[in-house]
Amino acid sequence: MKISDLKSLRVVNLENGKVLGRIHDLVLDVNEGTVKAMILPGEGKWRLFSSTEKELEVPWEKIRKLGKDVILVEVAQSWPLKE
C-alpha cells in the first residue's frame, strides 16, 4: 500500500465509533524502516494552512484493522494530542 492510499482512508476509533479524520502525516523510524505513528489533524485544524489546534498522534500499534475503506484504531477517548 502506498502512502497516498493511506492518506485517502478515514480513521475510525473503535472505542466510540468516532471518525477521527484522515492521515495528515506519518512518523517514520528511518533506522528501522518502520512507521511509528499517524498524525491526524486536530478538530478545527485547517488542512492547507497552519493553525493553533493540536494534532492527534496515533501510534501505529493502535491500528486494529487496515481496511480497503477505513483504518480502525483503538485509542482512549482522552488520547493525548501532539503539540
C-alpha positions as CSV (number, residue, x, y, z in Angstrom):
1,M,0.0,0.0,0.0
2,K,1.3,3.5,-0.9
3,I,1.3,6.5,1.5
4,S,-1.2,8.2,-0.9
5,D,-3.6,5.3,-0.4
6,L,-3.3,5.5,3.3
7,K,-4.0,9.3,3.3
8,S,-7.3,8.7,1.5
9,L,-8.7,6.5,4.2
10,R,-10.8,7.7,7.1
11,V,-9.5,6.7,10.6
12,V,-12.3,5.5,12.9
13,N,-11.9,4.9,16.7
14,L,-13.4,1.6,17.8
15,E,-13.8,2.9,21.4
16,N,-16.6,5.3,20.4
17,G,-17.2,4.9,16.7
18,K,-16.0,8.5,16.0
19,V,-14.3,9.4,12.7
20,L,-11.0,10.9,13.8
21,G,-10.2,12.2,10.3
22,R,-7.7,11.3,7.6
23,I,-4.0,10.9,7.9
24,H,-2.2,14.2,7.7
25,D,1.3,12.9,8.1
26,L,3.3,9.8,9.3
27,V,6.1,9.4,11.8
28,L,8.8,7.2,10.4
29,D,11.8,5.5,12.1
30,V,14.4,5.7,9.3
31,N,16.8,3.5,11.2
32,E,14.3,0.6,11.5
33,G,12.4,1.4,8.3
34,T,9.1,1.4,10.1
35,V,6.1,3.6,10.5
36,K,5.8,4.6,14.2
37,A,2.6,6.8,14.2
38,M,-0.1,8.5,12.2
39,I,-0.7,12.2,12.6
40,L,-4.3,13.3,12.2
41,P,-5.5,17.0,12.1
42,G,-7.0,18.2,15.4
43,E,-10.6,19.2,15.4
44,G,-10.9,22.5,13.5
45,K,-7.4,22.2,12.0
46,W,-7.2,23.6,8.5
47,R,-5.7,21.1,6.1
48,L,-3.7,23.5,3.9
49,F,-2.8,26.2,6.5
50,S,-1.2,26.1,9.9
51,S,-3.4,26.6,12.9
52,T,-3.0,26.6,16.7
53,E,-5.0,23.4,17.0
54,K,-3.1,20.4,18.3
55,E,-2.8,17.3,16.2
56,L,-3.6,13.7,17.2
57,E,-0.7,11.3,17.1
58,V,-1.9,7.7,17.0
59,P,0.8,5.0,17.5
60,W,0.9,2.5,14.6
61,E,0.4,-0.4,17.0
62,K,-3.0,1.1,17.9
63,I,-4.3,0.1,14.4
64,R,-6.7,-2.9,14.8
65,K,-7.7,-3.2,11.1
66,L,-6.3,-1.6,7.9
67,G,-9.2,-2.0,5.5
68,K,-9.9,-1.0,2.0
69,D,-12.1,1.9,3.0
70,V,-11.1,2.8,6.6
71,I,-8.5,2.3,9.2
72,L,-9.8,1.1,12.6
73,V,-7.9,2.2,15.6
74,E,-8.4,1.6,19.3
75,V,-7.5,4.6,21.4
76,A,-8.9,6.1,24.7
77,Q,-11.3,8.9,24.2
78,S,-9.0,11.2,26.0
79,W,-6.0,10.3,23.9
80,P,-3.2,12.9,24.1
81,L,-2.8,15.4,21.3
82,K,0.6,16.3,19.8
83,E,1.8,19.9,20.4
